[in-house]
Amino acid sequence: MGRAPRSLTTRGGFGRPTFYERYIMTPQEVRAARYALGMTQDQLANALRMGCDGKRAVRRWEAGDRSISGPASVAIEFMLVAADCIKTGKGVFADYQPENGN
């Protein structure tokens, strides 16, 4: 995972990564995840229920202009796991069938 802004990494000089540094996706990881899911920026924003300005937020995450939120990062990782389970036929989502064939 990438480096967080300096203001979020100060931990009293212990040199250990913060929670933010360990678990928040980098701009490159957001873009790679979106490509792996086969989604456009607009589709990812809609999947995350981000509202009318969601595409702009996704674009800013990928450009590195804005840090992705923890919940959005977790949701994207969950989507990747679910997609992999469906594709491989293994795991808790292996038998998932979309409603109406979508």
N, C-alpha and C positions, 0 to 999 in steps of 0.2 A: 504494500500500500504506500501511498505517497506521503509527503511531508505536509504537516498542517502549518497554517500561518504561525509565525513566531509567538504571537500573543497567546496561542493555545498550547504551546509546547513547554513553557517554563514550569519545571517541577522541582524547584529548589536545588538545581544543579546535580541531580542524581543521574542524569543521562539516560533514564529509562523512557521508552516511548509512552506517551499518554494514551488514554482510551481513544481519543480522537484519532491519533496517528495509526493505531492498530486496526480500527474498524470502519473508517470512512473511506469510500471509494475515491480514487484519483480521477481527474478528467479523462485520462486514457482508459481507465477501467470502465467508466460510464459508457464511453463510446464503444468499446469492445463488447460490453454486455448488450448494448442496444443492437449492434450488428449481429451478435450471436442469437439474439431473439428474433431477428429479422424484422425489426420495427423501424419506422421513421421516428424523428423527434416528436412529432405530433401524436403518433400512436403510443409512444412510451408515456408521454404526458397524460393522455387519456386513460391508459391502463393504471396509472398512479393516481387517477382522479384529481388532477391538479387544476382543473378549471380552465377558464378562457385564456389565461396568460401562461399556461403550462409549457407550451412549446418554447417560449422565450426562456423560461427557467432551465429547461433541458439544454438548450443551446448555450446558455451561460455556464452550466456545469461543465459541459464538454470543452468549452473555451478556457476554463479555469478562472473565469471572472467571478464566479460565485461557488462557494463550497456546497456540496450536496448535503442535505440533512441526514441525520442518522436513520430516521424511519424510512426515507426514500431509498437509502443505500441498502437497508435490510430487505425492503420490498423487492428491489431489483435482484438481489442475490437469491431471494426466495423464488422469483420468477425463473431464474436460470436453473435452479435445482429442479423445479417442477417440469420445465421444458426438457431437461435431460432425462428425468424419470420417464416421461411420456415417450421420448424418442427411443430410449434403450429398452423400455418395457420392464424396468426394474425400479423398485422403490414404492413409496406410498402412493404416488400418483400414476403408477403404471397402467391402471385400468381406467383412467379418466377418459371420458367421452364428452366432448363439448355439446352443449344443448343446441338443437337445430342444425347439427352438422357444422357449426362454425368453429 
